[in-house]
Amino acid sequence: MRISDVAERVGIPVSTIRFYEKRDVIREPSRHGRNRCYSEEDVRAIQFVRDAQSLGLQLREISALVQNTWSKGEMAKAAAAHRKTVKAQIEALQRVDKALSALEECPCTSLVDCNLSSSDCSRYD
């Protein structure tokens, strides 16, 4: 798969993929002549990097996970720590989703005047 195809599929610019390669966040793909040739494994790694970065993981941490440069025990500890962070973010997103859901059906005309826990807006309770 060509780099432009990967970029389109993952939803990031080609320059970002090249940056990940340059910074050794992902391994350099095989080449056919001058062209990079990405495998499905490469695509999954790039998707993981994009997703993990959007959740606040630093590129050096992501690189260590993707490149498998840690021992099994170290990787398990890092994964467990990051999962705690992800779970907290999921809980926060669920609270925001619940509030937004309540606001969709709220009769109020302003968030400032709205009391989401009032009887009129009881869906948020």
Secondary structure, 3 states (H helix, E strand, C coil): CCHHHHHHHHCCCHHHHHHHHHCCCCCCCEEECCEEECCHHHHHHHHHHHHHHHCCCCHHHHHHHHHCCCCHHHHHHHHHHHHHHHHHHHHHHHHHHHHHHHHHCCCCCCCCCCCCCCHHHHHHC
